[in-house]
Structure formats: structure tokens, C-alpha cells
Amino acid sequence: MRNRSTPGPTTKPVGFAPSSRWLLVVITATWISSALAVPVESAQQASQAEDIVTRRSDYARLVAEKTITHEELQTWLKRYPEADSNRDGTLTIEEARAYGRRSKAGTGKPKGDKARWGLAPDRVDVSYGPHPRNRFDFWKAKDASKPAPLIVFIHGGGFVGGDKSRVDDALVKEALGKGAAFLSVNYRFLKDAPIQDILRDCARAIQFVRANATEFGIDPDRVAAFGSSAGAGASLWLATRADLADPQATDPVLRQSSRLRAAGMFNGAATFNLVEWEQVVYPFKPEWRTSPEEGPAFYHFRTEGDYATPLGQKVLADCSMLSQLSSDDPPVFLYCSQPEGEPKSRGHLVHHPKHMQLVAARCRELGIPIKTIHAPKGSLLGDNDVEGATTGGAAAVIEFLWTYLHPNS
């Protein structure tokens, strides 16, 4: 087994590399405030707005009784996209309630205003590659006197949306509080690149910061990554993929290791090999697909027939985290908020607990340290996933990663 303190090459074959009432209180208060052109800034103003809403609307009752329509929920989703905790494009009553609880607790505030909350990145939109989406935000460790471990966050969004700015404050606070530096990364979307190249964007971000470790004040040997949904799968891919370092590359960034000390996965996939997915998880129902060509388009193939070609087989193998797991891979944190049973929706399928179970079983076979948390309906960490993390959820994943990053690990 390779020493995990050295994220160097492995012997793997080289391949392609969220009280229901509060949500409606917050939303309606905001609408009232906007209409009157009076910002709700103070706690007193927010309370007054809440009283108005409570007296003049029966929205809370409708949510409590689950008589809010699907169409109304989706209208609110357009205004408050952060309420969609699993990033599947559909706002459920459970997500609405959870977002309301976060708002009440002060953890559901809009993203992108971190300067106001004292959590602004030290560096914003650092370019790590040629595409406009090849950017990351970086927070320095509190102790700048010595190189610090680095925790990387990869956002979700189905590889078609999402942004680095939506990382939850609780995650940043937990990481910095431990003594780590923190990085939140963007990557290309499927309209611009196939999944196999998007994953390499995530790898390049890590290689880039390693190549500039002195500038960023990080210890290149102590890097971990985690994320939600799409970002969870990307993190697992980084944990299982053979090192992408190319000592002969003319680009010095590509000479750096892409390997991790630990990884975290919130509602992520066990594999991005869609053929394998249908065999070991559950198949996609036709009505859940965005188009008949969604599968091949994931890899920028023309048809499913391309799967059988030598290139297709190589790409599919490269995109299977499950089959690439090996005994020298780093420890993995696994969390799922979806219930057991046959999938009831696309979101349920994409974030089904079977993904977590498959990865966990394989890790146990290989002796890879893991921590698994199955919390359907938020029974432990909240109804939301990590991008709208409860304090407990943020603490759990950061604590796990830190176990393998701190100086005595």
C-alpha cells in the first residue's frame, strides 16, 4: 500500500483521466420588502416583515398541510435556487421546509455576499486553466507561519449548473477553524466539455495549487476534496483515479500529483459509467431523461453505439469510480439523505443510497477507511445536503477530512 503522506503515482493503469413556515416567511417578506423598496436588513425589520406575512397569508398552513402545488414550489425555486438542496432542479416540500429552518438559524442567507459575513475569500476567481469556468476562490489558513493542509470543495449542479460561490459559510468556518486553507472550485459544464474532461478540470485545479504551493501557503502533501451531488462524484473520482501527474509534461501544472489524502461525498454517484450505473444501481426511466441522447451526450458521443468502440470502452472505464477503487486509495466520507427503495424520481435515483452502499462495500473489501451516514429526511444532519449544510453536517465532513490532514496524521 502506498504511503498516504505521499500523494504520488500509483500502479494503476493510465486511462482518461436545505418549520415550513419560515421558508414562506422569508420568501414573502423579501417580496414585500422589494415591492416597498425597503431592504430587510436588521433582525427587527425581519421580525416585522414576518408579522405582516403571518397576519396576511395562509402560505405556512398550506405548506404544513402539503397543499402547496408543485407549480408554486417551482416558482419559488426560480427566486430561491439555493432551496434546492440536492440540485436536481425540483423543489420539494421537504427542501422548502429545510431551507426555512436554515433561514431561521441564519445559515440560509444568500451566497455571494460573504464579505458582509466576514468570510470573503482572500483570493477570488483565480484562473487555473484556459476556460472562463476554470476559476477558484481561495481562503488562507489562519496561521500563515507554516504550510497548511488544503480542503477543496467541488460544487454540485449535475454538471450543467452551480457555482463555487454557493459553498456554505459553515463549511468554510469549520475548515478554517481547524487550521486548514480552503478552496472552492468551478469547472466547465457539459455544454462545453464531456464528463471525462470536466473531471480533469477538477484535477487540474488541485495540480495548479500544488504547483503554486508556496504562493498559496499550502502543504502539497496534505490535500483533501469533497462536494455534493456532481461535486461528490468528482471528489470520489479524484480519490480513486490513478495519479494524473506527467513528469514529462511541458506544462509544469501537469507534472503535479492529482491524488488526495481523503475525500468526502454528499449524495454522490458511485460511477459515471452510465452503462455500469444501470446495471448496479437502477436504470433511468425514459421520462426522467432530458433527451433520448442524454447518455451519449454525457461523454459527447453521438450515439449509444459509441460505447462499444475502443475509445468508448476506455472512456467508460475511466469514468467508473467504483471499478477503479483499490487498496491504496484514501479514506472516504459517505453521506446520503435519500430514502431506500425503488427510485421515485430522477433526483431520488441520482442520489440514491445504493450509490453510497456500493462504494462502502467495496471500500470495506479493500480495507479503505470510511465513514457512512444515511440520514433520510435529515434525521441526523438535516434535510439539506452539504451546499446548504447544517452546522452538524459541516462539522462531520470537515472533522473526517481533518483526521487525515492534521500534522500528526
Backbone hydrogen bonds, N-H to C=O, Kabsch-Sander energy under -0.5 kcal/mol:
donor,donor_aa,acceptor,acceptor_aa,energy
6,T,3,N,-1.8
8,G,6,T,-1.8
17,A,15,G,-0.8
22,W,19,S,-4.5
23,L,20,S,-0.7
24,L,20,S,-1.2
25,V,21,R,-2.8
26,V,22,W,-3.0
27,I,23,L,-2.9
28,T,24,L,-2.9
29,A,25,V,-2.5
30,T,26,V,-1.9
31,W,27,I,-2.1
32,I,28,T,-2.7
33,S,29,A,-2.7
34,S,30,T,-2.6
35,A,31,W,-2.4
36,L,32,I,-1.9
37,A,33,S,-0.6
37,A,34,S,-0.8
38,V,33,S,-2.2
41,E,39,P,-1.2
46,A,42,S,-2.3
47,S,43,A,-2.2
48,Q,44,Q,-2.2
49,A,45,Q,-2.6
50,E,46,A,-2.1
51,D,47,S,-2.0
52,I,48,Q,-2.0
53,V,49,A,-2.2
54,T,50,E,-3.0
55,R,51,D,-2.2
56,R,52,I,-2.2
57,S,53,V,-1.8
62,L,58,D,-2.0
63,V,59,Y,-2.5
64,A,60,A,-2.8
65,E,61,R,-2.3
66,K,63,V,-1.3
67,T,62,L,-3.0
68,I,62,L,-0.8
73,L,69,T,-2.1
74,Q,70,H,-2.1
75,T,71,E,-1.6
76,W,72,E,-2.0
77,L,73,L,-1.9
78,K,74,Q,-1.4
79,R,75,T,-0.9
80,Y,76,W,-2.7
83,A,80,Y,-2.2
84,D,81,P,-1.6
85,S,83,A,-1.8
87,R,84,D,-1.3
92,T,90,T,-0.6
96,A,92,T,-2.3
97,R,93,I,-2.2
98,A,94,E,-2.4
99,Y,95,E,-2.6
100,G,96,A,-1.8
101,R,18,P,-0.5
101,R,97,R,-2.1
102,R,18,P,-0.7
102,R,98,A,-2.3
103,S,99,Y,-2.3
104,K,100,G,-2.2
105,A,101,R,-2.0
106,G,102,R,-0.7
106,G,103,S,-0.6
107,T,102,R,-2.7
108,G,102,R,-1.2
112,G,165,S,-0.8
113,D,110,P,-0.5
116,R,113,D,-0.9
117,W,113,D,-0.7
118,G,115,A,-1.2
119,L,114,K,-2.8
120,A,114,K,-0.6
122,D,138,F,-1.6
123,R,138,F,-2.1
126,V,136,F,-3.0
128,Y,134,N,-1.8
129,G,134,N,-0.9
134,N,131,H,-2.1
135,R,133,R,-2.2
136,F,126,V,-1.6
137,D,184,S,-2.5
138,F,123,R,-3.0
139,W,182,F,-3.2
144,A,142,K,-0.9
146,K,143,D,-0.6
148,A,217,G,-2.1
150,L,222,R,-2.6
151,I,181,A,-2.1
152,V,150,L,-0.5
152,V,224,A,-2.8
153,F,183,L,-3.4
154,I,226,F,-2.3
155,H,153,F,-0.5
155,H,185,V,-0.8
160,V,157,G,-1.9
161,G,157,G,-0.8
166,R,163,D,-1.7
167,V,164,K,-1.3
171,L,168,D,-0.8
172,V,168,D,-1.4
173,K,169,D,-2.9
174,E,170,A,-2.3
175,A,171,L,-2.3
176,L,172,V,-2.7
177,G,173,K,-2.4
178,K,174,E,-1.3
179,G,175,A,-1.0
179,G,176,L,-0.5
180,A,175,A,-2.1
181,A,149,P,-3.1
182,F,139,W,-2.2
183,L,151,I,-2.3
184,S,137,D,-2.2
185,V,153,F,-2.2
186,N,135,R,-2.8
190,L,159,F,-2.8
192,D,189,F,-2.0
193,A,189,F,-1.5
195,I,298,F,-2.5
197,D,194,P,-1.1
198,I,194,P,-2.2
199,L,195,I,-2.4
200,R,196,Q,-0.7
201,D,197,D,-1.3
202,C,198,I,-1.6
203,A,199,L,-1.8
204,R,200,R,-2.7
205,A,201,D,-2.1
206,I,202,C,-1.3
207,Q,203,A,-2.5
208,F,204,R,-3.3
209,V,205,A,-2.1
210,R,206,I,-1.8
211,A,207,Q,-2.4
212,N,208,F,-1.1
213,A,210,R,-1.5
216,F,212,N,-2.0
217,G,213,A,-1.3
218,I,213,A,-1.9
219,D,148,A,-3.0
222,R,219,D,-2.1
224,A,150,L,-2.3
225,A,262,A,-1.7
226,F,152,V,-2.2
227,G,264,G,-1.1
228,S,154,I,-0.9
229,S,266,F,-2.7
231,G,228,S,-2.1
233,G,229,S,-2.2
234,A,230,A,-2.2
235,S,231,G,-1.9
236,L,232,A,-2.4
237,W,233,G,-2.5
238,L,234,A,-2.2
239,A,235,S,-1.7
240,T,236,L,-1.7
241,R,237,W,-2.4
246,D,254,L,-2.8
249,A,246,D,-2.1
254,L,251,D,-0.9
255,R,252,P,-0.8
256,Q,253,V,-1.7
259,R,7,P,-0.6
261,R,223,V,-3.3
262,A,223,V,-0.6
263,A,331,P,-2.1
264,G,225,A,-1.7
265,M,333,F,-2.7
266,F,227,G,-2.0
267,N,265,M,-0.6
267,N,335,Y,-3.0
272,F,319,C,-2.8
274,L,272,F,-1.0
277,W,273,N,-2.7
278,E,274,L,-1.9
279,Q,275,V,-1.0
279,Q,276,E,-0.6
280,V,276,E,-2.4
281,V,277,W,-2.7
288,W,285,K,-2.1
289,R,285,K,-0.6
289,R,286,P,-1.2
294,E,291,S,-1.8
297,A,293,E,-2.6
298,F,294,E,-1.2
298,F,295,G,-1.1
299,Y,295,G,-0.5
299,Y,296,P,-1.4
300,H,297,A,-0.8
301,F,296,P,-2.9
306,D,303,T,-1.6
307,Y,304,E,-1.8
308,A,305,G,-1.2
309,T,306,D,-1.0
313,Q,309,T,-2.9
314,K,310,P,-2.0
315,V,311,L,-2.6
316,L,312,G,-2.7
317,A,313,Q,-2.1
318,D,314,K,-2.0
319,C,315,V,-1.6
320,S,317,A,-1.3
321,M,319,C,-0.9
322,L,270,A,-1.1
324,Q,320,S,-0.9
325,L,321,M,-0.9
325,L,322,L,-0.6
329,D,326,S,-2.2
332,V,369,P,-2.1
333,F,263,A,-2.5
334,L,371,K,-3.5
335,Y,265,M,-2.5
336,C,373,I,-2.3
349,L,345,S,-2.2
350,V,346,R,-3.0
351,H,347,G,-1.7
352,H,349,L,-1.4
355,H,352,H,-1.6
356,M,352,H,-0.6
357,Q,353,P,-2.6
358,L,354,K,-2.5
359,V,355,H,-2.1
360,A,356,M,-2.8
361,A,357,Q,-2.5
362,R,358,L,-2.0
363,C,359,V,-2.6
364,R,360,A,-2.4
365,E,361,A,-1.9
366,L,362,R,-1.7
367,G,363,C,-1.0
367,G,364,R,-0.6
368,I,363,C,-2.6
371,K,332,V,-1.6
373,I,334,L,-2.3
375,A,336,C,-2.8
375,A,373,I,-0.7
377,K,337,S,-1.3
378,G,375,A,-1.9
379,S,376,P,-1.1
388,G,385,D,-1.4
389,A,386,V,-1.5
394,A,390,T,-2.5
395,A,391,T,-2.5
396,A,392,G,-2.2
397,V,393,G,-1.9
398,I,394,A,-2.2
399,E,395,A,-2.4
400,F,396,A,-1.9
401,L,397,V,-2.5
402,W,398,I,-2.8
403,T,399,E,-1.5
404,Y,400,F,-0.7
404,Y,401,L,-1.3
405,L,402,W,-1.4
406,H,402,W,-2.6
409,S,406,H,-2.6
